[in-house]
Amino acid sequence: MKIYLRLLSFARPIGKYAVPYILFTFLGVIFSTLNLALLVPLLTILMGPQKGAPLPAKPEHFLDIVKTFNYYSAWLNQHYGTERSLLFVCAIIVISVLLSNLLRYLSERMMENLRIQTLFNLRNAVMKNIMTLDLAYFNNERKGNIIAKVASDIYVVQYSVTSTLQVLFKEPLTLLAYLVMLFVISYKLTLISMLVLPLSALIISRIVKGLRKQSSDSQKLHGLMISYLDEALIGMRVVKAFNAVKFVTGRFEKENRKLSSISRNMASRQQLASPVSEFMGVLMVAAIVLYGGSLVLSNESDLTGPAFIAYIALFSQVLRPAKAISDSLASIHQGVAAGERMLSLVDEKPVITDAPGATDITTFKDRIKFENVSFGYTERRVLNAISFDIPHGQTVAIVGPSGGGKSTLMDLIPKFIQPQEGTISIDGRDIKCITAHSLRGIMGIVNQDPVLFNDTIYNNIAFGREGVTREEVIEAARTANAHEFISAMGKGYETQIGDRGVLLSGGQRQRICIARAVLGNPPLMLLDEATSSLDTESEKIVQDALTRLMFHRTCLVIAHRLSTIQNADNIVVLDAGKIVEQGTHKELMAKQGLYKRLIDMQTFYVD
């Protein structure tokens, strides 16, 4: 119940839809019940006494519906004759049916609007929370599992919420209205039928038991299969190159077989609930016909033939809401299971948040300072007591063997991760006291692997920035050495680049990423091995763009090819998470240390 109430909170503003829904449903149920109750005067006119016969006793109040209908149908028959009375009663039935269907339509519209609003709020809540999570969460979580929660689980939840509202209000109200009418017609028959209903409910509950766990398992398997598919599509070249098609398809098939088995089991339970409830209903109707027919034939009760036929018609309709309730139980179990998975995304909290009282930063004038900064994953230390400065207007390069902590060190500055010990300050302010949004706003970041989106070149360069002019985008492209190749394309800056920029070369993708980073003229640039994955020609073009980009800016550069950073103002050499050397290129070469060995190794391979 707690999970359901949380899910229902996403239907806000619920009063806008729930109040009209309750009103329309309430009135619709009344008219739907009267539609069947009007069979009594109709059958009385067709089967009852003719004109001139004495009127039955007038009912004491209008709540005695059967007697009221009998009295006024006999009155009509006596004063206007059978044909006109029949016409009048048929007109009343048509109007009642019209009103009941109109009200049902309006209530369903309100429910559909509520369902759509719930889906809208769920999507927004999940997406907003996902975007606040830090990078460590996505490193530890399968992407396919996240996509499954956002895509399929939300649809299961939103239908479950609306179905539950019907189960909690509409169907019980309909069932209650029919039962009240049945008691009015014959309380003896109704009491007998009530003895069988609990047995039917017990059987149905045993059938749907276990659906919640099976639904949860099926959603997990669905997420795993999406992950496998996503990995296969991204790595299609590797899959084919290593003849791993059989392995990939076999792994997918294994999980698919498990999912199919669970789905069959769930379907058998769901589909069994409906015929069982229908059979139990027919069984009750047969018992009622047997017992009620004997009462009518024996003339030992007030139950007349027309009233008994109307009773059977009403009781047959009792099965519909009862069956809807039993069918909805399965949907509710699935919705709660999917809701738990979806709410786990909503409840996930970012590890890195702005400190209370954190303020914005708009400029960078002096230096970035690392003071005894340490960081590690679980028990493994990646950085150990790192201390160095990045003065304003200078280029500082980070070099060293793979696994030395270079990328981790760079990720600390934009607060993708945060140090476990020590402090990082900008212009004397600890970055923990600076909002992450404003901190990243003064930076331009270029990664080793260019990340582009399936959109136009223009939108990729202007990505995430508001109020950018076309002239600013073109100027950024010129700085990145990209304007010429963009202009040469058929649609220029409006050219679609495909998924992950697949329609561009590696050098072109990287230059667009550089243009994106330099747009807005940020005072601080973070370059993470921006040329390491390029061929020689592309590297030269991109390096020229980087040189132009770094001019008069503060830059922190992670370098894989050491020839690209020999003009840096300061070179920091990292090894096993520690700074082992630092200085200019000439100073480090003179020391004959690790930097010199790395230079010699690259020179050897080039030679």
N, C-alpha and C positions, 0 to 999 in steps of 0.2 A: 504493500500500500504506500510505503514511503517513497519508493521509486516512482510509482504512478503519479503521486501528487507533485513530485519534482518535474516530471515530464509535462504534467498538466499546466505547470506554471509557465511553460513556454508558449501557451495558447493566448497569452495576454495581447491586447486587452480582452480578457475572456468574457466580461460582461457585455461587450458590444455584440457578441455572437450568441452567448449562452442564454441570455434573457429572452431575446426573440425566439430562439430555438425552443426553449421550455414552453413559452406561450403558444407558439404554433403547434407544437407537439401535443400539448394538453388539449387544445381545442380540436385538433385533428383526431385524437383518440376518442374523444366524446362523440364526434360525428361518425367515425368509423363504427363505433359500437351501436349507435342509433341506426345505422344502415341495416344492420342485421336484426335489430329489435323491431324495425318497421315491417319485418316479415309477418309479425303477429297480426296487425290489422289487415295486411294484404290477404293473408290466408283466411282470416276471419270473414272477410267480405266474400271470398270465393267459396268458402266451405260453410259459412255460418248461416243463420236464419235470414229469411227474406224480408222485404219491406212489410211493415205492419207488426212484426214480432215485438214482444215487450223488451224494453232496454234492460241490460244488466245493471246491477247496483253501481251507483256512481262512486268512484274511489274517494277516500277521505283526503288524500293529498296526491300531488303530481309525482312524488317519488315512487309510488306504486305504478311503475311504468306499464307493466303488462295489463293491469286492470284499466289504467287510463286509456291505453290503446284500444282495448276491447270495447270500452264504453263509447269512445268517440267514433270508432269505426262502425259500431252498431247504430249510433245516432245519425251518422252520415247516410248509412244504408237505409234507415227508416225515412229520413226526410228527402233524400235526393235520389234514391234508387241505387241499385248495384253498379250500373255502368258509370254514373257520374262519381260515385264514391270511389270506384276503382281508379278512375282518371285522377281524382284528387290525391289519393294515396300514392299513385305512381309519380305524380308531380313532386310530392314531398320527398319521395325516395331519390328522385333525380337531383333535386336541389341539395339534399343531404350528402349524396355521393360527390357532387361537384365541389361542395365546400370541404369535404374531408380530403379530396385529392388536391385541391388548391392549397390547403393548409399543410398537407404532407410535402408538397413541392417546396413551399416556403421554408419548412423546417429542414428539408434536405439541402436547400441552398445555404441556409445558415450553417449547417454542419460542414458543408464543403468549404465555405469561407473560413470556418474555424480550422479545418484541416490544413488549408493552404497557409493560413497565418501561422499555425504551429510549425509547419515545415519551414517557412521563412525564418522564424525566430530560431529554430534549431540550427539551421544552416549557418546563420550569422553568428550564433553563440559559439559553435564548434570552430568555425573558421577564424574568428577573432582570437579565441584562446590558443589555437594552434600557432598562429602567427606571433604570439607572445612568448612561446616556449624557446628555450635556448638551444643551441646547436647540439649539445650533448644528448638531448632527448632523441633527436632524429638520427644520431649516430647509433643509438642503442635500440631503435624501434624499426620494425620492417615497414617500408613505405606502403606496400600492398595492404598491410593490416590497417594502416591509417586511412587509406583510400576506401577500404571496405566499410569502415566505421562511418565515414563521411557520406559515402554514396548509398550503400544498400541498407545499413542499419537504420538510418534516419527515416527511410521510407517505411520500414517495418514499424518503427516507433510511432510515426504520425498516424498511420492507419489504426494502430492499436489504441491510441488515445481517443480517436473519434469513435471507434467501435466500442470502447469501454464506456464512453458517455451514453451511447445508445443502450448498452447493457444496464447501466446504472439508472437510467431515467426512462427512456422511451419504452423499451420492451417490458420492464416491470409495471409501468403505468398502464400499458395496453393490457397486460395480463390481469392486472387488478381490476380494470374496467370491465373486462369480459367476465371475470369471476363474480363481481358484484351483480352484473346482469343475470348471470346464471343462478346466483342465490335468490334473486328476485323472482325468477321464473319457477325454480324448484330447489329448495335448500336440501332436500333429501338426496336428489341425484348429485348435487354438487359435493356434498359431504363424502359420498361414496367415491367420486372421482378424485377428491383430494387425498384419499388414502393411497392412490397409486402414484401420484406425482413425486413424493419423496423417493420412492424406489427408483423411478426413472432418473432423477437427479443424481442418486448415488452411483448408478451404473455409468452415467456419462462422466462423472468426476473421476471414476477409476480408469476410464478409457483415456482421458486427456492427461492423466498424471504422468509426469516425466517429460512433458513437451518442452518445459522451460530449459532443462539441462540440454536436451537434444538440440534445441534452437541455438543455444549458446555455442555448442560444439560445432554446429554447421556454419555459423558466422565466422568462427575462428579458422576453420578449414577454408572458407571462402576467401578470407584475407590472405592466407598462406598461398593459395593458388594464384591470386592476383600478384603477389610478390614474385612468384616463380615466373609468371608471364611477363611482368615488367623487366625482370632481370634478363630473360631470354630475348626480349625485343631490343633492349639496350645493347646486349652483348652478342647480337646475331652474327656479326663477323667472326667473333671468337668461337662461337658455337659451331659454325660451319668449318672454320679453319682447323679445329681440333677434332672433327668428326664426332661431336658430342650431341648430335641431334637425338640419338637413341636415349642417351642419359637424361637429357632435359625433358623429353616427352615422357620417359618412364617415370621420372620424379613427379611430373605433373599428373600423370595417369594414376599414380598411387594415391595421391590426395583426392583426386577426382572420384576414385572408387569409394573411398571412405565417405566422402560427402554424399555420393549417390545412395549409399547404404543407409545413412542417417536420414536422408530426405525421403526414402521409401518408407522407412519406419514411421517417420512423422506423418507422412501422407496417409498411411494405413490407419493411424490413430484418429487423424482429423476426419477422414472419410467414413470411419466406422461410427463416429458420434451421430451423424445425421440420420442414417438408416435405423440405428437403434432407437433414437428418440422418436422417429416416425412410426416404427413398429409399436413402441409402447403407447403412442397416441392412438393408433388404430385399435389396439387392444382395449384401451379405455373406452373408446367410442362404441366398440362392440358390446362391452359390459353395460354401458349406459343405455344403448338401444334395447338390450334385452330387459333390463330392469325398468326403464322408463316406459317401454312399450307395454309391459305388464300392468303398470299403474294406469295408463290411459285406457286399456281394454277392460280393466276391472272396475273403472269408475269410482275407485276408492279415494281419489285425491282430486284437487282442483286443477290438475294438469290436463289441459285440453289438447286435442290433436294439433291445431295450429301452433300452440305454445310449445309443444314437444318438438315439432319440426324446427321452429326457431331456435329452441334450446340446442338441438344437434348442430345446426348451422353455426351458432355461437361457439359451441364447444370445439368444433373443428378448427375455428380460428384461434382458439387458445393454444393450439399446437404450434402455430407460427411463431409467436414471441418466445414460447418455451424452447422451440428448436433454434431460434436465433440466439438465445442466451447460451445454449449448449455449444453452438458453433463458435460463438465469440470467445468462449473460454480458451480454446486453442490459440486464437489470435492474441489474446491477452498474455498468455504465457510466452509466446514468441516476442511480443512487444516488450515485455518486462526484461527478457534476456537481452534483446538488442539494446534496450534502454540502459542497462547496466554497462554495456560496452561503450555506448555513445557518451554516457555521463562520465566515464573514466577519462575521456578526452577533455570534457568541460572542466572536470575537477583537477586535471593535471596542472600543477603550478610551476612556473619557471623558477629555476634555481637562482638565476641572476636577476635581481630586480633593483630598481633605483632605491637608494637609501632614503629614509625619511628626511625631508628638507633638502633633497638634491636640487641643484639649480642648473640652469642652462649655461652653455658656453657658446660664444659667438665668434671669438677671435683666438688666434694663437700667435703670441709675440715673442716668447722667450725660449723655452725648451721643454722637452719631455724627459722626465727623469725616472729611471728604474733604480730602486733602492732595496737591495737584498730580496729580490723577488724569487719565490719558489713556487713550483706547481707540479702536481703529479696526478696520475690516474690510478685510483685505488692505492695499492702499495708501491707502485712504480713511480719514482721521481723522474720527471722530464726536465725540469729546470731547477737549478740549485743555487740560491744566493746570487742572482744576477744583478749587477749594478753597472749602469752606463748612462750617458746622456745623449739626446738627439737635439742639438742646438737648432734654433730657428734658422731657416735658409740653407742648411747643410744637408748633404746626402750621406746617410749612414748605411753601410751594407752589412748584412748578416750572412756569414759563410760557415761551412763546416761539413763534416760527413753526414750522410743520411741518418735520420733518427737522432740527431743531436739536439732537437728542440727548436729549430728555427721557426717553423710555422706556428708552433705553440706560442712562442714568444710574440709573434706578430698578432695572433688572435687575442692576446691580452689587451692590446691598446683600444680596439673598438668594443671591448667588453663582451666579446663572444664567449669568453671564459674569464674567470677572475682569479687573481693570485691567492694561494693559500697562506702565503707569508709575504711580508714586505709590502711596499707601496709603489704605485705608478702615479706620477703627478704631471700635470700640464700647467705651465706657468705658475707652479707652486700649489696648485689645487689637486688634491687626491681625486682620481677619476671616479672613485666610489661615490663622491659627493657631487658628481656631474651626471645629468640625465643622459641615458644611452642615446636617445634620439638626437639631442643636440650635439653630443660627442661625435657621432657618426656623420652628422651634417657638415663637419669641418674636414672630413676625410674623403679621399677618392681611393678606391681599392681595386686593384687589378690582380686577379688570381692566375695561377698556372694554367688551370683548365678554364677556358672562356665559357661563361654561362650566358646563353642567349635564349630568347623566348620566341615562340612561333608567332611572329608579328612582323611588322615592317621594320626596316633599318631605322627610320626616324623614331618610331616608338621605342625601339631598343636603346637608342642613344639617350632619349629623353625619359627613360624609365624611372618612375617614382617621383619625378619632379613636376611641380605645378607652376604655371605661368611662364614656361620656357618659350622663347620665340624661335622662329625658324632660323634666324640669323645666328643665334647662339648655338644651335645644334650644328649648323654648317661650320662655324668657327671651331667648335670642338672637334669636328671631323677633320678639319684642316690640321689642327694641332696633332691629331693622331695619325696623320699621313693617310687618311682614308677617303678624303673628298674625291680624289681622282677616280678611284675604282667604283665608288658609289655612283658618281655622275655618269660613268660609262654604262651602267646597267639600264635596262629598258625603262623602268619606272623610277629610276633614281632612288631617292630616299624613301619612296613608297613601295619599294621592292619587298615582297615577302621572302623571308629567309628560311622557312621550313622549321621543322622540329629541331631544337637545339642549334639552329643555324646550319643545318646540314647542307644547304645549297651554297654555302660559302667555303672558301679554303680556310685552313688553320690560321694563316697570317691575317686574312681578312676578318675572321671572327675576333681575333685578339685586338686588332686595331679598332673595331667597333666597341669592344670592352674598354679600351683606353679612352676613346671619345666619351663614353658614358661616364668614366671616372673623372675626366677633366672638366666636364660640363658643370658650370657653376663656379669654376675657378676655386676649388678647395685649397686651403693653405698647406694641407698635409696629405702626402701620397704614400700609400702602402702597396708595394709591388712584390708579389710573391712568385718568384721564378717565372716572370711573364714571358720569357722567350725560350724556356728549356725544351718545350715540345715541338719547336718549329724547325723547318729545314733551314739551310744556310742563307738562302736568298730571302725567305720570309723573315728570318731572324734579323737580317741587316735592316730591312724596311721597318720592322717593329722597333728595333733598337734606336733607329733614327727618331721614331715617334716618341719613344720613352725619353730620349735625350732632350727633345723639344719640350716634353711634358715636365721634366724635372727642373727646367730652367727657372731660377728664382723661386723654387718651392722647397719646402722641407720634405725629404723623402727617406723612407726606410725601405731598403731593398733586400730581398732574399735572392741571392745569386747562386745559380747552379753552374753557369759558365763564367768562370772568374774573370775572363777577359773583358766582360761587360761592366765591371765595377772598379777597374783600376784607377779611375779618376775620383772615386768617392772620397769625401773629406775624412771619413773614419770607417775602418773595416773591423768588425767584431767577429772573432773566430770562436764558434761554439763547438764543443766536443763533449758528449755525454752529459749535456745539460749545464755545463760550466763554461765560463769565458776563459779561454786559455791564452788568447792573444788579442791585442787590439792596437790599431794605429793606421797609418796610411799604407799604401801599397809598397812604397819604397822602404818604409820602416819595418814592415813585416817581412819583406824579402831579405832584409839585412839580418833579421833575427835567426834565419835558417830553421824555423820551427814548422808547425803543422801547415800554416798557410803556404809556405815555400814548397812543402811536399805536395800539397794539392795542386799548386800551379805547375810543378814539374810533371805530375801525373797527367794533367790535361794537355800539357805541351807534348809529352811523349806520345799520347794517343793521336794528337793532331798530326805530329810528324810521321 
